[in-house]
Amino acid sequence: MKIALINENSQNAKNPMIEEELRRVVEPMGHTVFNYGMYAAEGSAPLTYVQNGILAAVLLNGGAADYVVTGCGTGEGAMLALNSFPGVICGHVEDPLDAYTFAQINDGNAVAMPFALKNGWGQELNLRYTFEKLFSEGSGNGYPKERVVPEQRNKKILDGVRAVTYRPFADILDDLDPELLKGALAGEHFQEYFFANATNQEVANKVRQIIGA
C-alpha cells in the first residue's frame, strides 16, 4: 500500500517525528511511505488545511496513494477539507481506539489527526500506537463481531450515495481556484512521487496541464 503523509503549515515542524513513527509501524508491514510535506525546513511550500484536502484528493483519485495520513492543529479542518472531495473518506483520529474503530467500521482511506493537541511527553508514542491500530489488521472487517454484517452493508450504501452526490474529480480540478490548486501541488517532491505512482491517467494528465509539467 502507498501511504502519503501530508502536514499543514502550523504543524510542519512535527513532520519528521510523524514520518519516523509512521515508517516505524508500516514499513515492516510492507507498505511504502511518501512524505509530501510540508517539511520542517525553512521555505517548504506552505499548505493550508484546505490545500491538504486538495492534495490528498489528487493523490487518492490519481492513484498515486492508497491512503493519506494528514492533519492540522485540531484535525477538524483537514478532515472537513478532505471529505469535500469524491474518492476520499477521511476520519478524525486522535488515538488508537479512534484508529481501530475507524478502520474496521468505516473502512476509509484517509485520517486527519490533531497534531497540536496532546503534544507533550508521549506524543510520539500515541502516534506509534495509533498507526499500529490503523494499519495492523486491515480495514472494513467490522467491530464488534455481531455488527459486522450491518456495518459492511452500510459502507456499501454510503459508497452508493457518494457516487450520486459527487461529480467527477477531473471536472472539479477545472473549477478550483488556479492559484490555490497550484499551491497545493507545489511541494518539493510532488512531481517526483506523483507521476511515478499515479495510475489514473486522466487525473495525471490534468495535473500536468495545471502545473505545466
N, CA and C of each residue as an Amber inpcrd file, in Angstrom:
protein
   639
   0.8470000  -1.1890000   0.0000000   0.0000000   0.0000000   0.0000000
   0.8860000   1.2440000   0.0000000   0.4950000   2.2310000  -0.8030000
   1.2040000   3.5050000  -0.8630000   0.5190000   4.4760000   0.1020000
   1.2560000   4.8990000   1.1160000   0.7140000   5.7780000   2.1430000
   1.3580000   7.1500000   2.0120000   0.5390000   8.1820000   1.8300000
   1.0390000   9.5510000   1.7100000   0.9010000  10.2740000   3.0400000
   1.9570000  10.9790000   3.4230000   1.9350000  11.8300000   4.6090000
   1.9100000  13.2810000   4.1670000   0.9580000  14.0610000   4.7120000
   0.8360000  15.4840000   4.3850000   0.6860000  16.2670000   5.6870000
   1.4790000  17.3140000   5.8480000   1.3710000  18.1850000   7.0210000
   0.8560000  19.5620000   6.6340000   0.0640000  20.1440000   7.4900000
  -0.4300000  21.5180000   7.3190000   0.5800000  22.4850000   7.9250000
   0.5370000  23.7420000   7.4700000   1.6240000  24.6720000   7.7680000
   1.8870000  24.9120000   9.2570000   0.8470000  24.9050000  10.0880000
   1.0840000  25.1950000  11.5080000   1.8020000  24.0590000  12.2180000
   1.8440000  22.8800000  11.5900000   2.4160000  21.6990000  12.2370000
   3.5960000  21.1190000  11.4520000   4.1840000  21.9260000  10.5640000
   5.2420000  21.3670000   9.7150000   6.4750000  20.9680000  10.5040000
   6.7330000  21.6050000  11.6470000   7.9180000  21.2480000  12.4330000
   7.8450000  19.8160000  12.9530000   6.6380000  19.2670000  13.0340000
   6.4720000  17.9030000  13.5420000   6.5480000  16.8490000  12.4440000
   6.7310000  17.3010000  11.1990000   6.7510000  16.3590000  10.0830000
   7.7770000  15.2430000  10.2540000   9.0240000  15.5270000  10.6690000
   9.9930000  14.4370000  10.8150000   9.5840000  13.4010000  11.8620000
   9.0150000  13.8520000  12.9790000   8.5910000  12.9140000  14.0090000
   7.4430000  12.0480000  13.5220000   6.4750000  12.6590000  12.8450000
   5.3260000  11.9000000  12.3480000   5.7950000  10.8770000  11.3120000
   6.6690000  11.3160000  10.4120000   7.1840000  10.3950000   9.3990000
   7.9310000   9.2290000  10.0350000   8.7480000   9.5240000  11.0220000
   9.5210000   8.4630000  11.6830000   8.6090000   7.4080000  12.2960000
   7.5700000   7.8550000  13.0130000   6.6770000   6.8990000  13.6670000
   5.8390000   6.1340000  12.6570000   5.4210000   6.8170000  11.5950000
   4.6410000   6.1450000  10.5510000   5.4780000   5.0740000   9.8620000
   6.7020000   5.4110000   9.4870000   7.5740000   4.4290000   8.8410000
   7.8870000   3.2660000   9.7820000   8.1190000   3.5680000  11.0480000
   8.4440000   2.5360000  12.0210000   7.3540000   1.4570000  12.0690000
   6.1120000   1.8990000  11.9250000   4.9850000   0.9710000  12.0280000
   4.6970000   0.2730000  10.7050000   4.6120000   1.0210000   9.6110000
   4.0470000   0.4460000   8.3820000   5.0620000  -0.2020000   7.4510000
   6.3130000   0.2190000   7.4970000   7.2800000  -0.3840000   6.5770000
   7.5040000  -1.8710000   6.8480000   7.5440000  -2.3140000   8.1250000
   7.6470000  -3.7600000   8.3550000   6.4270000  -4.5420000   7.8440000
   5.3000000  -3.8590000   7.6400000   4.1030000  -4.4950000   7.0880000
   4.1600000  -4.5890000   5.5630000   5.1810000  -3.9820000   4.9620000
   5.3090000  -3.9940000   3.5080000   4.7510000  -2.7730000   2.8110000
   4.2930000  -1.7710000   3.5670000   3.7670000  -0.5480000   2.9830000
   4.8990000   0.4450000   2.7030000   4.6370000   1.3890000   1.8080000
   5.6180000   2.4100000   1.4510000   5.0720000   3.7850000   1.8020000
   5.9050000   4.6060000   2.4370000   5.5100000   5.9550000   2.8360000
   6.1160000   6.9690000   1.8810000   5.2830000   7.8950000   1.4110000
   5.7290000   9.0180000   0.5910000   5.4050000  10.3000000   1.3520000
   6.4320000  11.0310000   1.7170000   6.2570000  12.2480000   2.5070000
   6.1230000  13.4440000   1.5700000   4.9000000  13.9410000   1.4280000
   4.6260000  15.0750000   0.5550000   4.7800000  16.4160000   1.2630000
   5.2600000  16.4230000   2.4890000   5.4600000  17.6710000   3.2240000
   4.1500000  18.1570000   3.8610000   4.0320000  19.4240000   4.3330000
   5.2220000  20.2300000   4.2050000   6.2930000  19.7880000   5.2140000
   7.5210000  20.1760000   4.9230000   8.6550000  19.6930000   5.6780000
   9.0650000  20.7070000   6.7400000   9.9100000  20.2780000   7.6520000
  10.3320000  21.1530000   8.7400000  11.2700000  22.2630000   8.2630000
  11.9670000  22.0300000   7.1560000  12.9430000  23.0100000   6.6800000
  12.2850000  24.3330000   6.3180000  12.9860000  25.4100000   6.5970000
  12.5110000  26.7410000   6.2320000  12.3240000  26.8260000   4.7150000
  11.2170000  27.4070000   4.2910000  10.9770000  27.5760000   2.8710000
  10.1580000  26.4760000   2.2330000   9.7720000  25.4570000   2.9990000
   8.9110000  24.4270000   2.4440000   7.6110000  25.0640000   1.9660000
   7.0800000  24.5710000   0.8480000   5.8460000  25.1410000   0.3020000
   4.7370000  25.0650000   1.3440000   4.1780000  26.2010000   1.7810000
   3.1630000  26.1750000   2.8390000   1.8440000  25.5900000   2.3510000
   1.2340000  24.7780000   3.1880000  -0.0500000  24.1540000   2.8670000
  -1.0590000  24.5100000   3.9440000  -2.1700000  25.1210000   3.5470000
  -3.2820000  25.2970000   4.4710000  -4.0230000  23.9740000   4.5800000
  -4.9170000  23.8600000   5.5610000  -5.6580000  22.6010000   5.6660000
  -6.5820000  22.3920000   4.4640000  -7.0080000  23.5040000   3.8350000
  -7.8020000  23.3710000   2.6050000  -6.9520000  22.7380000   1.5100000
  -5.7130000  23.1840000   1.3870000  -4.8200000  22.6060000   0.3890000
  -4.4510000  21.1620000   0.7230000  -4.4050000  20.8290000   2.0150000
  -4.2430000  19.4160000   2.3850000  -5.3290000  18.5720000   1.7270000
  -6.5640000  19.0800000   1.7640000  -7.6770000  18.3520000   1.1670000
  -7.5160000  18.2050000  -0.3290000  -7.0950000  19.2850000  -0.9930000
  -6.8940000  19.2290000  -2.4430000  -5.8010000  18.2260000  -2.7930000
  -4.6590000  18.3280000  -2.1100000  -3.5430000  17.4340000  -2.3900000
  -3.9220000  15.9800000  -2.1260000  -4.5740000  15.7270000  -1.0040000
  -4.9990000  14.3540000  -0.6850000  -5.9250000  13.8080000  -1.7590000
  -6.8600000  14.6380000  -2.2300000  -7.8060000  14.1890000  -3.2610000
  -7.1070000  13.9030000  -4.5770000  -6.1150000  14.7220000  -4.9290000
  -5.3410000  14.4760000  -6.1490000  -4.6010000  13.1440000  -6.0490000
  -3.9930000  12.8930000  -4.9010000  -3.2190000  11.6590000  -4.7230000
  -4.1130000  10.4280000  -4.7560000  -5.2360000  10.4800000  -4.0570000
  -6.1230000   9.3120000  -3.9910000  -6.8480000   9.0760000  -5.3090000
  -7.3860000  10.1270000  -5.8970000  -8.1020000   9.9660000  -7.1620000
  -7.1560000   9.6780000  -8.3200000  -5.9100000  10.1360000  -8.1910000
  -4.9350000   9.8700000  -9.2320000  -4.2780000   8.5070000  -9.1020000
  -4.5480000   7.8100000  -7.9990000  -3.9490000   6.5010000  -7.7970000
  -2.5130000   6.5510000  -7.3330000  -2.0050000   7.7430000  -6.9890000
  -0.6310000   7.8620000  -6.5100000  -0.5050000   7.4650000  -5.0490000
  -1.6160000   7.4020000  -4.3370000  -1.6390000   6.9530000  -2.9440000
  -2.8790000   6.1020000  -2.7190000  -2.7310000   5.1220000  -1.8550000
  -3.8670000   4.2990000  -1.4330000  -4.4530000   4.7980000  -0.1190000
  -3.6370000   5.5240000   0.6310000  -4.0680000   6.0130000   1.9440000
  -3.3390000   7.3200000   2.2210000  -4.0140000   8.2420000   2.9060000
  -3.4160000   9.5250000   3.2690000  -3.4810000   9.7060000   4.7790000
  -2.3470000  10.0420000   5.3600000  -2.2710000  10.4530000   6.7660000
  -1.9850000  11.9440000   6.7730000  -2.8920000  12.7110000   7.3370000
  -2.7110000  14.1550000   7.3760000  -3.2700000  14.6900000   8.6870000
  -3.3380000  16.0030000   8.7760000  -3.8560000  16.6220000   9.9840000
  -3.5350000  18.1030000   9.9910000  -3.9500000  18.7340000  11.0810000
  -3.6600000  20.1490000  11.2890000  -3.6060000  20.3400000  12.8000000
  -3.8620000  21.5370000  13.2910000  -3.8080000  21.7310000  14.7340000
  -4.7830000  20.8490000  15.4830000  -6.0540000  20.9110000  15.0880000
  -7.0890000  20.1210000  15.7440000  -7.4810000  18.8850000  14.9490000
  -7.1270000  18.8450000  13.6810000  -7.5500000  17.7590000  12.8090000
  -8.9060000  17.9840000  12.1670000  -9.6900000  18.8950000  12.7120000
 -11.0550000  19.1050000  12.2180000 -11.0550000  19.7410000  10.8280000
 -10.2500000  20.7960000  10.6420000 -10.2320000  21.4670000   9.3480000
  -9.7730000  20.5420000   8.2360000  -8.7200000  19.7810000   8.5060000
  -8.2150000  18.8470000   7.4960000  -9.2650000  17.7970000   7.1610000
  -9.9610000  17.2830000   8.1720000 -10.9940000  16.2800000   7.9210000
 -12.0930000  16.8440000   7.0270000 -12.5500000  18.0520000   7.3260000
 -13.6080000  18.6710000   6.5200000 -13.1370000  18.9130000   5.0930000
 -11.8960000  19.3730000   4.9480000 -11.3680000  19.6430000   3.6100000
 -11.2620000  18.3650000   2.7930000 -10.7480000  17.2990000   3.3830000
 -10.6000000  16.0390000   2.6480000 -11.9530000  15.4780000   2.2480000
 -12.9140000  15.5590000   3.1440000 -14.2370000  14.9980000   2.8540000
 -15.0540000  15.8480000   1.8930000 -14.4960000  16.9620000   1.4330000
 -15.1680000  17.7810000   0.4260000 -15.0630000  17.1780000  -0.9660000
 -14.2480000  16.1400000  -1.1120000 -13.9440000  15.6160000  -2.4450000
 -14.4030000  14.1760000  -2.6210000 -14.7340000  13.8170000  -3.8730000
 -15.0510000  12.4110000  -4.1560000 -13.7960000  11.5560000  -4.0120000
 -13.9940000  10.2810000  -3.7780000 -12.8660000   9.3610000  -3.6940000
 -12.1060000   9.4150000  -2.3910000 -12.6130000  10.2030000  -1.4180000
 -11.9340000  10.3560000  -0.1340000 -12.9280000  10.1020000   0.9910000
 -12.5760000   9.2020000   1.9000000 -13.3460000   9.0170000   3.1350000
 -12.3670000   9.1870000   4.2900000 -12.4530000  10.3330000   4.9520000
 -11.4750000  10.7200000   5.9650000 -12.1060000  10.7300000   7.3510000
 -11.4560000  10.0980000   8.2950000 -11.9100000  10.0920000   9.6770000
 -11.0410000  10.9800000  10.5500000 -11.6280000  11.5030000  11.6140000
 -10.8880000  12.2850000  12.6080000 -10.3780000  11.3060000  13.6580000
  -9.0630000  11.1670000  13.7460000  -8.4580000  10.1310000  14.5810000
  -7.5000000  10.7730000  15.5790000  -7.7820000  10.5780000  16.8730000
  -6.9400000  11.1480000  17.9260000  -6.0660000  10.1180000  18.6170000
  -6.5210000   8.8750000  18.6780000  -5.8260000   7.8850000  19.5000000
  -6.0300000   6.4900000  18.9200000  -5.4290000   5.4580000  19.5120000
  -5.5200000   4.1040000  18.9590000  -6.9500000   3.5780000  18.8350000
  -7.8120000   3.9040000  19.7820000  -9.1920000   3.4260000  19.6900000
  -9.9030000   4.0560000  18.5000000  -9.7380000   5.3580000  18.3160000
 -10.2990000   6.0120000  17.1250000  -9.8050000   5.3280000  15.8570000
  -8.5050000   5.0630000  15.8250000  -7.9050000   4.4770000  14.6280000
  -8.4930000   3.1030000  14.3340000  -8.5940000   2.2710000  15.3480000
  -9.0780000   0.9050000  15.1460000 -10.5370000   0.8980000  14.7060000
 -11.3760000   1.6550000  15.3870000 -12.7980000   1.6340000  15.0420000
 -13.0570000   2.2830000  13.6870000 -12.3260000   3.3480000  13.3480000
 -12.4980000   3.9440000  12.0220000 -12.1080000   2.9510000  10.9310000
 -10.9700000   2.2910000  11.1090000 -10.5140000   1.3330000  10.1010000
 -11.4930000   0.1830000   9.9390000 -11.9260000  -0.3840000  11.0430000
 -12.7320000  -1.6040000  10.9690000 -14.2020000  -1.3250000  10.6440000
 -14.7410000  -0.2140000  11.1110000 -16.1650000   0.0800000  10.9060000
 -16.3970000   0.9150000   9.6490000 -15.5990000   1.9640000   9.4730000
 -15.8660000   2.9160000   8.3940000 -15.0590000   2.6600000   7.1250000
 -13.9550000   1.9230000   7.2480000 -13.1910000   1.4770000   6.0710000
 -12.8380000   2.6410000   5.1570000 -12.2490000   3.7040000   5.7340000
 -11.8930000   4.8700000   4.9380000 -10.5210000   4.7480000   4.3090000
 -10.0860000   5.8310000   3.6680000  -8.7720000   5.8270000   3.0360000
  -7.9310000   7.0350000   3.4290000  -8.3230000   7.7160000   4.5040000
  -7.5560000   8.8620000   4.9800000  -7.9100000   9.1430000   6.4340000
  -6.9430000   9.7010000   7.1570000  -7.1990000  10.1580000   8.5200000
  -6.6500000  11.5600000   8.6940000  -7.3500000  12.3580000   9.4960000
  -6.9010000  13.6910000   9.8860000  -6.6490000  13.6630000  11.3900000
  -5.4510000  14.0520000  11.7920000  -5.0490000  13.9330000  13.1910000
  -4.7960000  15.3150000  13.7940000  -5.0490000  15.4620000  15.1080000
  -4.8570000  16.7450000  15.7930000  -3.4260000  16.8910000  16.2910000
  -2.5350000  17.3290000  15.4270000  -1.1140000  17.3260000  15.7580000
  -0.7180000  18.3740000  16.7890000  -1.5770000  19.3570000  17.0710000
  -1.2500000  20.3630000  18.0790000  -1.7510000  19.9800000  19.4690000
  -2.6110000  18.9770000  19.5470000  -3.1950000  18.5840000  20.8260000
  -2.4320000  17.4060000  21.4110000  -2.4150000  17.3400000  22.7370000
  -1.7110000  16.2450000  23.4360000  -0.2830000  16.1330000  22.9160000
   0.3970000  17.2730000  22.8590000   1.6960000  17.2860000  22.1980000
   2.8670000  17.3570000  23.1700000   2.6580000  16.9270000  24.3890000
   3.7410000  16.8830000  25.3540000   4.4270000  15.5290000  25.3380000
   4.8630000  15.0970000  26.5050000   5.5040000  13.7930000  26.6100000
   4.5870000  12.7080000  26.0580000   5.1610000  11.8080000  25.3150000
   4.4050000  10.6580000  24.8290000   3.6760000  10.8880000  23.5240000
   3.8090000  12.0660000  22.9160000   3.1040000  12.2730000  21.6490000
   3.5640000  11.2750000  20.5960000   4.8770000  11.0120000  20.5770000
   5.3770000  10.0570000  19.5870000   4.8480000   8.6550000  19.8490000
   4.6170000   8.3240000  21.1190000   4.0600000   7.0140000  21.4450000
   2.5950000   6.9180000  21.0240000   1.8420000   7.9950000  21.2480000
   0.4460000   7.9870000  20.8080000   0.3630000   7.8350000  19.2970000
   1.2480000   8.5320000  18.5710000   1.2800000   8.3760000  17.1150000
   1.6010000   6.9360000  16.7280000   2.6050000   6.3630000  17.3600000
   3.0310000   4.9990000  17.0350000   1.9070000   4.0030000  17.2740000
   1.2880000   4.0750000  18.4470000   0.2250000   3.1180000  18.7810000
  -1.0080000   3.3440000  17.9050000  -1.2590000   4.6090000  17.5540000
  -2.3880000   4.9140000  16.6810000  -2.1630000   4.3270000  15.2870000
  -0.9730000   4.4930000  14.7460000  -0.6670000   3.9190000  13.4340000
  -0.7400000   2.3980000  13.4710000  -0.3270000   1.8010000  14.5720000
  -0.4180000   0.3410000  14.6980000  -1.8690000  -0.1240000  14.5850000
  -2.7570000   0.5320000  15.2920000  -4.1660000   0.1260000  15.2590000
  -4.8390000   0.4830000  13.9370000  -4.3120000   1.4990000  13.2560000
  -4.8980000   1.9160000  11.9900000  -4.5840000   0.9230000  10.8760000
  -3.3700000   0.3700000  10.8900000  -2.9170000  -0.4180000   9.7440000
  -2.6690000  -1.8980000  10.0130000  -2.6630000  -2.3340000  11.2540000
  -2.1740000  -3.6850000  11.5440000  -3.1550000  -4.8010000  11.2010000
  -4.4520000  -4.5140000  11.1040000  -5.4360000  -5.5760000  10.8880000
  -6.2760000  -5.3680000   9.6350000  -5.7530000  -4.6050000   8.6650000
  -6.5670000  -4.3220000   7.5050000  -7.7000000  -3.3800000   7.8680000
  -8.7420000  -3.3400000   7.0350000  -9.8670000  -2.4580000   7.3280000
 -11.1570000  -3.0580000   6.7970000 -12.2700000  -2.5360000   7.3030000
 -13.5800000  -2.9830000   6.8520000 -14.0020000  -4.3380000   7.3930000
 -13.3280000  -4.8110000   8.4360000 -13.6570000  -6.1270000   8.9910000
 -14.8230000  -6.0900000   9.9760000 -15.2040000  -4.8820000  10.4030000
 -16.3100000  -4.7380000  11.3440000 -15.8840000  -4.8760000  12.7880000
 -16.6140000  -4.1940000  13.6600000 -16.3910000  -4.2910000  15.1050000
 -17.6070000  -3.7090000  15.8150000 -18.1080000  -4.3580000  16.8810000
 -17.7630000  -5.7050000  17.3290000 -18.2930000  -6.7650000  16.3530000
 -17.9800000  -8.0270000  16.6130000 -18.2410000  -9.0700000  15.6300000
 -19.7240000  -9.2070000  15.2870000 -20.6060000  -8.9130000  16.2370000
 -22.0340000  -9.0480000  15.9550000 -22.5640000  -7.9160000  15.0650000
 -21.7270000  -6.9060000  14.8150000 -22.1330000  -5.7800000  13.9780000
 -21.5010000  -5.8210000  12.5860000 -20.7580000  -6.8660000  12.2780000
 -20.0120000  -6.9180000  11.0240000 -20.9260000  -6.7780000   9.8130000
 -21.9800000  -7.5630000   9.7430000 -22.8380000  -7.5720000   8.5580000
 -23.5020000  -6.2140000   8.3200000 -24.1730000  -5.6160000   9.3260000
 -24.7910000  -4.3080000   9.0510000 -23.7710000  -3.2140000   8.7640000
 -22.5970000  -3.2780000   9.3910000 -21.5920000  -2.2490000   9.1360000
 -21.0650000  -2.3260000   7.7090000 -20.7970000  -3.5310000   7.2470000
 -20.3250000  -3.6810000   5.8710000 -21.4110000  -3.2930000   4.8780000
 -22.6710000  -3.5960000   5.1970000 -23.7810000  -3.1920000   4.3380000
 -23.8980000  -1.6730000   4.2930000 -23.7570000  -1.0220000   5.4370000
 -23.8650000   0.4380000   5.4800000 -22.7430000   1.1070000   4.6980000
 -21.5430000   0.5270000   4.7300000 -20.4320000   1.0960000   3.9580000
 -20.7390000   1.0420000   2.4620000 -21.3050000  -0.0420000   1.9890000
 -21.6730000  -0.1370000   0.5750000 -22.7660000   0.8720000   0.2250000
 -23.7110000   1.0690000   1.1420000 -24.7640000   2.0630000   0.9210000
 -24.1480000   3.4600000   0.8330000 -23.2290000   3.7560000   1.7530000
 -22.5640000   5.0570000   1.7380000 -21.8090000   5.2700000   0.4370000
 -21.0930000   4.2610000  -0.0260000 -20.3730000   4.3760000  -1.2960000
 -21.3350000   4.7010000  -2.4450000 -22.5080000   4.0820000  -2.4280000
 -23.5040000   4.3500000  -3.4580000 -24.0390000   5.7600000  -3.3940000
 -24.2820000   6.2440000  -2.1910000 -24.7610000   7.6180000  -2.0150000
 -23.7130000   8.6130000  -2.5110000 -22.4570000   8.3830000  -2.1500000
 -21.3850000   9.2910000  -2.5590000 -21.2060000   9.2950000  -4.0770000
 -21.4290000   8.1610000  -4.7130000 -21.3110000   8.0990000  -6.1780000
 -22.3370000   8.9940000  -6.8590000 -23.4760000   9.2000000  -6.1940000
 -24.5380000  10.0480000  -6.7430000 -24.2950000  11.5190000  -6.4260000
 -23.7890000  11.8050000  -5.2160000 -23.7270000  13.1890000  -4.7500000
 -22.4500000  13.9260000  -5.1470000 -21.4200000  13.2130000  -5.6030000
 -20.1800000  13.8580000  -6.0320000 -20.0390000  13.7910000  -7.5480000
 -19.4820000  14.8320000  -8.1380000 -19.2360000  14.8200000  -9.5760000
 -17.8110000  14.3550000  -9.8610000 -17.4810000  14.0720000 -11.1160000
 -16.1500000  13.5360000 -11.4390000 -15.0290000  14.4530000 -10.9640000
 -13.9820000  13.8330000 -10.4190000 -12.9040000  14.6180000  -9.8150000
 -12.1760000  15.4890000 -10.8310000 -11.9440000  14.9720000 -12.0350000
 -11.2450000  15.7640000 -13.0510000 -12.0000000  17.0520000 -13.3710000
 -13.3320000  17.0120000 -13.3330000 -14.1300000  18.2160000 -13.5770000
 -13.9500000  19.2240000 -12.4450000 -13.8180000  18.7200000 -11.2300000
 -13.6320000  19.5990000 -10.0740000 -12.3330000  20.3820000 -10.2030000
 -11.2680000  19.7080000 -10.6610000  -9.9800000  20.3820000 -10.8200000
 -10.0890000  21.5880000 -11.7440000 -10.9260000  21.5060000 -12.7610000
 -11.1010000  22.6190000 -13.7000000 -11.6990000  23.8440000 -13.0420000
 -12.4720000  23.6350000 -11.9750000 -13.2210000  24.7420000 -11.3840000
 -12.6190000  25.2860000 -10.0940000 -11.5520000  24.6710000  -9.6000000
 -10.8970000  25.1860000  -8.3990000 -10.0780000  26.4270000  -8.7220000
  -9.8920000  27.2820000  -7.7290000  -9.0520000  28.4600000  -7.9060000
  -7.6530000  28.0240000  -8.3350000  -7.1520000  28.4980000  -9.4830000
  -5.8750000  28.0080000 -10.0110000  -4.6970000  28.2040000  -9.0630000
  -4.6370000  29.3540000  -8.4010000  -3.5080000  29.6070000  -7.5100000
  -3.5750000  28.7220000  -6.2710000  -4.7790000  28.5160000  -5.7380000
  -4.9520000  27.6220000  -4.5930000  -4.5150000  26.2080000  -4.9710000
  -4.9140000  25.7780000  -6.1530000  -4.5940000  24.4380000  -6.6360000
  -3.0920000  24.2830000  -6.8780000  -2.4840000  25.2420000  -7.5500000
  -1.0450000  25.1640000  -7.8090000  -0.2460000  25.1540000  -6.5070000
  -0.7060000  25.9170000  -5.5330000  -0.0270000  25.9240000  -4.2430000
  -0.0780000  24.5800000  -3.5530000  -1.1980000  23.8820000  -3.7090000
  -1.3380000  22.5630000  -3.0950000  -0.4170000  21.5390000  -3.7300000
  -0.0310000  21.7850000  -4.9870000   0.7870000  20.8210000  -5.7310000
   2.2240000  21.2940000  -5.9000000   2.6590000  22.2510000  -5.0720000
   3.9720000  22.8670000  -5.2390000   5.0480000  22.2530000  -4.3670000
   4.7400000  21.1880000  -3.6880000   5.7030000  20.5720000  -2.7830000
   6.9640000  20.1080000  -3.4840000   8.0430000  20.0610000  -2.7080000
   9.3680000  19.7460000  -3.2420000   9.4110000  18.4240000  -4.0000000
   8.7080000  17.4200000  -3.5040000   8.7660000  16.0870000  -4.1070000
   7.4610000  15.6820000  -4.7940000   6.5250000  16.6350000  -4.9550000
   5.2240000  16.2490000  -5.5060000   5.3660000  15.6010000  -6.8710000
   6.0080000  16.2600000  -7.8070000   6.0860000  15.7220000  -9.1700000
   6.8280000  14.3820000  -9.2050000   7.8990000  14.2870000  -8.4400000
   8.6810000  13.0530000  -8.3940000   7.8310000  11.8790000  -7.9310000
   7.0950000  12.0630000  -6.8510000   6.3120000  10.9670000  -6.2790000
   5.0270000  10.7160000  -7.0680000   4.3290000  11.8130000  -7.4150000
   3.0100000  11.6560000  -8.0210000   3.0930000  10.9730000  -9.3790000
   3.9040000  11.4730000 -10.2630000   3.9170000  10.9350000 -11.6190000
   4.5240000   9.5330000 -11.6820000   5.3600000   9.1860000 -10.7140000
   5.9180000   7.8330000 -10.6760000   4.8940000   6.8090000 -10.2070000
   3.8570000   7.2620000  -9.4900000   2.9240000   6.3280000  -8.8640000
   1.4890000   6.4310000  -9.3570000   1.1290000   7.5100000 -10.0460000
  -0.2600000   7.7060000 -10.4690000  -0.7000000   6.6030000 -11.4230000
  -1.9080000   6.1100000 -11.2250000  -2.4690000   5.0770000 -12.0940000
  -3.6630000   5.5710000 -12.8990000  -4.2410000   6.7050000 -12.5080000
  -5.3580000   7.2970000 -13.2410000  -4.7980000   8.3410000 -14.2040000
  -4.6930000   7.9870000 -15.4680000  -4.0480000   8.8640000 -16.4350000
  -4.8610000  10.1210000 -16.7310000  -6.1670000  10.0500000 -16.5980000
  -6.9790000  11.2550000 -16.8010000  -6.6120000  12.3130000 -15.7690000
  -6.5210000  11.9080000 -14.5030000  -6.1430000  12.8430000 -13.4480000
  -4.6930000  13.2760000 -13.6180000  -3.8100000  12.3350000 -13.9500000
  -2.3920000  12.6720000 -14.1320000  -2.2150000  13.6950000 -15.2460000
  -2.9160000  13.5190000 -16.3490000  -2.8140000  14.4650000 -17.4650000
  -3.3430000  15.8400000 -17.0820000  -4.4270000  15.8340000 -16.3090000
  -4.9880000  17.1030000 -15.8540000  -3.9930000  17.8430000 -14.9510000
  -3.3410000  17.0910000 -14.0910000  -2.3400000  17.6870000 -13.1910000
  -1.1750000  18.2450000 -14.0040000  -0.7400000  17.5330000 -15.0320000
   0.3360000  18.0380000 -15.8910000  -0.0320000  19.3850000 -16.4970000
  -1.2680000  19.5040000 -16.9360000  -1.7190000  20.7690000 -17.5100000
  -1.6950000  21.8800000 -16.4790000  -2.1320000  21.5540000 -15.2810000
  -2.2490000  22.5780000 -14.2270000  -0.8850000  23.1220000 -13.8260000
   0.0940000  22.2270000 -13.6770000   1.4050000  22.6610000 -13.1800000
   2.4130000  22.8960000 -14.2920000   1.9840000  22.6330000 -15.5330000
   2.8700000  22.8580000 -16.6640000   4.0160000  21.8810000 -16.7540000
   3.7650000  20.6380000 -16.3190000   4.8290000  19.6310000 -16.3260000
   4.9310000  18.9630000 -17.6790000
